[in-house]
Amino acid sequence: MLNPIMTSSAVRRMRSVRLPLVLIGYAAFMLGVCLVQYLPFMQGVRVTMLNIGVNTYGMLLMLQCVLLVLIAPALTSASIAGERERQTLEMLLVTRTGSFRIAMGKLLESMMSLGLVVLCGLPAMAVTMVIGGLSLTQILLAEIYFLALAFAAGAIGVFASALCRTTMIATIVSYLLILLIGFSLCLPALLGYSQNVTDVLYDAKLYAALTVPACLRLFSPLFHFNPGVGAFALIMDQTNMLADYFSWRPWGRVLATYKMMDKIGMQRIVLLNVAGLVVMGLLFSLLASFFVRRREGKRKGRK
């Protein structure tokens, strides 16, 4: 049975002009980037241009990751805070619909919109297959990662919406939370690795003998929830654009992280990151359901 909150919110959102404009703008921007990148290729084919499809694809991967993180909170931060502003949240809470179902319904409704956003970027991703170097399986894996990223970012927006009274404050809080979470999940690399880790990574014999399970134990679990790590692994797995950078760079935290990821396998890192983002989204959904009822209870207590 469909979530009634999701159904009613989806109908309300689909009737607005805002979502179609976002979808049209997103698709036009993605296709515009493809057109700009392909202009030299259309004017004359040279051997040096044969990798233009892979390079364009890598650029689209990075752009979509950034755009989804920016768009998702904007689409979700008004989900519960907007109900407070319209004074309709109390009517939802007195029904048999639980607070978790309200929060999850709002998130799923937002995910339908974000799914359309991801789908609108698919034609631009498919255009890069014209020259070659990419497969449909790679593009589908990227789309799965985008959906997981949108789910986590959208859940943070719903949590901020449940925490704050107004849509404007919820939007600001959601972006601040994303920045804070992103910084916190980078702490293992920022603080540096212990000597027993670096001794293994920078010794050629020990590194060659290092197994995947052993490397997973060295790899911080926080990285599995870091969307930046997943995006980097996706780009490296499908385009290998930054491989030359790590071939000459001196030792450091970035290189140590790369060596662990390379030993584990970039595609495995992407799949683990997708699972981590889904878990993060569910966790913030639970927190949102808690603050929905708690906020309203405090409000009634003041009255």
C-alpha positions in Angstrom: 0.0 0.0 0.0 1.3 3.4 -1.0 2.3 5.9 1.7 -0.5 8.5 1.8 2.0 11.2 2.7 4.1 10.4 -0.3 1.1 10.3 -2.6 -0.4 13.6 -1.5 3.0 15.4 -1.5 3.9 14.0 -4.9 0.6 15.2 -6.4 1.2 18.7 -4.9 4.8 18.8 -6.2 3.9 17.6 -9.7 1.3 20.4 -10.0 3.9 23.1 -9.3 6.0 24.8 -12.0 9.2 24.6 -10.0 10.0 20.9 -10.6 9.6 21.0 -14.4 11.8 24.0 -14.6 14.5 22.3 -12.5 14.3 19.2 -14.7 14.5 21.2 -17.9 17.4 23.3 -16.6 19.3 20.3 -15.4 18.9 18.4 -18.7 19.8 21.5 -20.7 22.9 22.1 -18.6 24.2 18.5 -19.0 23.6 18.5 -22.7 25.2 21.9 -23.0 28.3 20.6 -21.3 28.4 17.7 -23.8 28.0 20.1 -26.8 30.8 22.4 -25.6 33.1 19.4 -25.1 32.2 17.8 -28.5 32.6 21.0 -30.6 36.2 20.4 -31.5 35.4 16.8 -32.3 32.6 17.8 -34.7 34.9 20.3 -36.5 37.5 17.7 -37.3 38.5 14.3 -36.0 42.1 13.8 -34.8 43.7 10.9 -33.0 44.3 13.0 -29.9 40.5 13.5 -29.6 39.6 9.8 -29.3 39.5 10.1 -25.5 37.1 13.0 -25.5 34.1 10.8 -24.7 35.8 9.4 -21.6 36.9 12.8 -20.5 33.5 14.3 -21.0 32.0 11.4 -19.1 34.3 12.0 -16.2 33.4 15.7 -16.1 29.7 14.8 -16.2 30.2 12.5 -13.2 31.8 15.2 -11.1 29.2 17.8 -12.2 26.3 15.6 -11.3 27.7 14.7 -7.9 28.0 18.4 -7.1 24.6 19.3 -8.5 22.8 16.6 -6.7 24.3 17.6 -3.4 23.1 21.2 -4.1 19.7 20.3 -5.4 18.6 17.6 -3.0 18.5 19.8 0.2 16.6 22.5 -1.8 13.9 20.0 -2.8 13.6 18.4 0.7 14.1 21.1 3.2 10.6 22.4 2.8 9.0 19.0 3.2 8.1 19.2 6.9 9.0 22.8 7.7 6.5 23.8 5.0 3.8 21.8 6.7 4.6 23.8 9.9 4.3 27.1 8.1 1.0 26.1 6.6 -0.1 24.8 10.1 -1.1 21.4 8.6 1.5 19.3 10.5 -0.6 19.0 13.6 -3.4 17.6 11.5 -1.1 14.9 10.2 0.1 14.0 13.6 -3.4 13.4 15.0 -4.1 10.8 12.3 -3.0 7.2 12.5 0.0 8.0 10.3 3.1 7.7 12.5 5.9 10.2 12.6 8.3 7.8 10.9 5.8 7.2 8.1 5.4 11.0 7.7 9.2 11.5 7.5 9.7 8.5 5.2 6.8 9.6 3.0 8.3 13.0 2.6 11.6 11.5 1.8 10.3 9.0 -0.7 8.2 11.8 -2.4 11.4 13.9 -2.7 13.3 10.8 -4.0 10.8 10.6 -6.8 11.6 14.1 -7.8 15.4 13.5 -7.4 15.0 10.3 -9.4 13.6 12.3 -12.3 16.6 14.7 -12.0 19.0 11.8 -12.2 17.0 10.4 -15.2 17.3 13.7 -17.0 21.0 13.5 -16.8 21.0 10.0 -18.4 20.8 11.3 -22.1 23.9 13.4 -21.6 25.7 10.4 -20.1 24.6 8.2 -23.0 25.9 10.7 -25.6 29.4 10.0 -24.4 29.1 6.4 -25.6 29.1 7.6 -29.2 32.8 7.7 -29.5 33.4 4.7 -27.4 35.4 3.8 -24.3 32.3 3.4 -22.1 29.6 0.7 -21.6 26.0 0.8 -20.6 26.9 -1.2 -17.4 29.2 1.6 -16.3 26.5 4.3 -16.8 24.0 2.2 -14.9 26.4 1.8 -12.0 26.9 5.6 -12.0 23.1 6.1 -12.0 22.8 3.8 -8.9 25.5 5.8 -7.1 23.7 9.1 -8.0 20.4 7.7 -6.5 22.2 6.7 -3.3 23.8 10.1 -3.1 20.5 11.8 -3.6 18.8 9.6 -1.0 21.4 10.5 1.6 21.4 14.2 0.8 17.6 14.3 0.7 17.4 12.6 4.1 19.6 15.3 5.5 17.3 17.9 4.1 14.2 16.1 5.6 16.0 15.9 9.0 16.8 19.7 8.8 13.2 20.3 7.8 11.9 18.4 10.9 14.4 20.2 13.1 13.7 23.7 12.1 10.5 25.8 12.1 10.8 27.6 8.7 11.9 26.5 5.3 14.6 29.1 5.0 16.3 28.1 8.2 15.9 24.4 7.3 17.6 25.0 3.9 20.6 26.8 5.5 20.9 24.1 8.2 20.8 21.3 5.7 23.7 22.8 3.7 25.7 23.4 6.9 25.0 19.8 8.0 26.3 18.5 4.6 29.5 20.5 5.0 30.0 19.4 8.6 29.3 15.7 7.7 31.6 15.9 4.7 34.4 17.4 6.8 33.9 14.9 9.6 34.1 11.9 7.2 37.4 13.2 5.9 39.1 13.3 9.4 40.9 9.9 9.0 42.9 11.3 6.1 43.2 14.8 7.5 44.6 13.6 10.9 47.0 11.2 9.1 47.5 7.5 9.4 49.4 5.6 12.0 52.9 4.2 11.3 51.8 0.6 11.2 49.5 1.6 8.3 52.0 3.6 6.3 54.7 1.0 6.8 52.6 -1.5 5.0 51.5 0.9 2.2 54.9 2.3 1.4 56.8 -1.0 1.5 56.6 -2.6 -1.9 56.8 -6.2 -0.6 54.3 -5.7 2.2 52.0 -3.9 -0.1 52.1 -6.6 -2.8 51.4 -9.2 -0.1 48.5 -7.2 1.4 45.1 -8.9 0.9 41.8 -7.2 0.2 40.3 -8.2 3.6 43.4 -6.9 5.4 43.3 -3.7 3.5 39.7 -3.2 4.3 40.7 -3.4 8.0 43.2 -0.6 7.4 40.6 1.5 5.5 38.6 3.7 7.8 34.9 2.7 8.0 34.1 6.4 7.9 35.2 6.5 4.2 32.3 4.2 3.3 29.9 7.0 4.2 31.9 9.7 2.5 30.3 10.5 -0.9 33.5 12.2 -2.0 35.4 8.8 -1.7 32.6 7.1 -3.6 32.7 9.7 -6.4 36.4 9.5 -6.7 36.4 5.7 -6.8 33.6 5.8 -9.5 35.7 8.2 -11.6 38.8 6.2 -11.2 37.1 2.9 -11.9 35.4 4.1 -15.1 37.7 6.7 -16.6 41.1 6.4 -14.7 41.5 10.1 -15.3 43.7 10.8 -12.3 46.0 7.8 -12.5 48.9 9.9 -13.9 48.7 12.3 -10.9 49.4 9.4 -8.4 52.3 8.1 -10.5 54.5 11.0 -9.7 53.1 12.5 -6.5 55.3 12.2 -3.4 54.2 10.3 -0.3 51.3 11.8 1.6 47.9 11.1 3.1 46.1 11.4 -0.3 48.5 8.9 -1.9 48.1 6.6 1.1 44.3 6.7 0.8 44.6 6.0 -3.0 46.8 3.0 -2.4 44.3 1.5 0.0 41.5 2.1 -2.4 43.4 0.7 -5.3 44.2 -2.5 -3.4 40.6 -2.9 -2.3 39.3 -2.2 -5.8 37.6 1.0 -7.0 34.3 -0.8 -8.0 34.1 -2.5 -4.6 34.6 0.9 -2.9 31.7 2.3 -5.0 29.4 -0.5 -4.0 30.3 -0.1 -0.3 29.8 3.6 -0.5 26.4 3.1 -2.0 25.5 0.9 0.9 26.9 3.4 3.3 24.9 6.3 1.8 21.7 4.3 2.0 22.4 3.5 5.7 23.1 7.2 6.3 19.8 8.2 4.6 17.8 5.7 6.8 19.5 7.0 9.9 18.6 10.6 9.2 15.1 9.5 8.4 14.8 8.0 11.8 16.1 11.1 13.4 13.7 13.2 11.4 10.7 11.1 12.6 11.9 11.6 16.2 12.1 15.4 15.9 8.8 15.7 14.1 6.8 14.6 17.1 9.2 16.1 19.7 9.0 19.6 18.1 5.3 19.6 18.1 5.2 18.3 21.7 7.4 21.1 22.9 5.2 23.6 21.0 2.1 22.4 22.7 3.8 22.4 26.1 4.6 26.1 25.7 1.0 26.9 24.9 
